Each structure stands twice: as C-alpha cells, then as structure tokens.
Amino acid sequence: MKVPKIKVNRQWSAARVRQVCVDNGLYTRGNNQQYEGMLDYVRDSYPDTESLYLVAMDILTHSDEQTVTNIMYLLEKGAVAMTFEIEEE
C-alpha cells in the first residue's frame, strides 16, 4: 500500500499554555508582566521544537522543582493540538 503525503498542522494558544501552567503549578515565581510576555510569544509563534523549548525555559525560570524536558512534555501534551491533512493524488 502506498502511503500518501501527509501534512501535520500544529497549533497552540496562550489560553492552553496558561491552563497547563495552572494545572501543574507552574510560573509561580514570575510577575504579571513576565507571564504576559511569555504568553505574547506563544501567540506569535509556531509550536515547533525550538518554540516549545524557549517557552519551557521561560516557564522553568519562573517555576520551582521542574526540568525543561518535563515542561516541554506538559506543553506538548496539554497545549499543542495537531491536525493532519492527507494530500490525494
């Protein structure tokens, strides 16, 4: 069976990133301006590996007892939505 070309679309939102932070007790050491700055970055970026890392590092800087890889996992699992498009011939 021939596999068609499949396109993956990834999306995230500031609201979903905020919910991940709330649900996991993250960003407890940052102020409102820092938090909004991180969420503004989310609004303006595509959730690729680099953006996930940058947001996770920002969250790590403002959180207790976490690792960047754990935060990246939480963001990928809870804030990133994927859809797929199959290109037909």
C-alpha positions in Angstrom: 0.0 0.0 0.0 1.3 3.4 -1.0 1.3 6.0 1.8 0.0 9.4 0.6 1.8 12.6 1.5 0.6 13.7 5.0 0.9 17.3 6.3 0.9 17.9 10.1 -0.5 21.1 11.3 0.4 22.2 14.9 -1.3 24.9 16.9 -1.2 26.3 20.4 -2.8 29.2 22.2 -1.9 31.4 25.1 -5.1 30.1 26.8 -4.0 26.5 26.6 -0.4 27.3 27.8 -1.9 29.2 30.7 -4.1 26.2 31.6 -1.0 23.9 31.5 0.7 26.3 33.9 -2.4 26.5 36.3 -2.9 22.7 36.2 0.7 22.0 37.0 1.5 24.8 39.5 4.0 26.4 37.0 5.1 30.0 36.7 4.6 30.7 40.4 7.7 32.9 40.7 7.0 35.4 37.8 5.2 38.6 37.8 2.2 39.5 35.5 4.4 41.4 33.0 6.8 38.4 32.7 3.9 36.0 32.3 2.2 38.1 29.7 5.5 38.4 27.8 5.7 34.6 27.6 2.1 34.3 26.5 2.6 37.0 23.9 5.5 34.9 22.5 3.1 31.9 22.3 0.5 34.0 20.4 3.1 35.0 17.8 5.0 31.7 17.3 4.5 28.3 15.8 4.8 25.4 18.3 7.9 23.7 16.8 10.6 22.2 19.0 12.5 25.4 19.3 9.5 27.4 20.4 8.5 24.7 22.9 12.0 24.9 24.3 12.0 28.7 24.6 8.7 28.8 26.3 9.6 25.9 28.6 12.8 27.7 29.6 10.9 30.8 30.4 8.4 28.8 32.5 11.3 26.9 34.2 13.0 30.2 35.1 9.7 31.2 36.9 8.9 27.8 38.5 10.1 25.5 41.3 11.3 22.0 41.0 10.9 21.3 37.3 13.0 20.3 34.4 12.9 21.9 30.9 12.1 18.5 29.3 9.2 17.9 31.7 7.7 21.3 30.9 8.2 20.6 27.2 6.3 17.4 27.6 3.5 19.1 29.5 3.2 21.8 26.8 3.2 19.2 24.0 0.6 17.1 25.8 -1.7 19.8 27.1 -1.2 22.9 24.9 -0.4 21.8 21.4 -3.1 20.5 19.1 -2.3 18.6 15.9 -4.4 18.1 12.8 -3.5 16.1 9.7 -4.1 16.7 6.0 -3.8 13.9 3.5 -3.0 15.0 0.0 -4.8 13.0 -2.6 -3.2 12.3 -5.9 
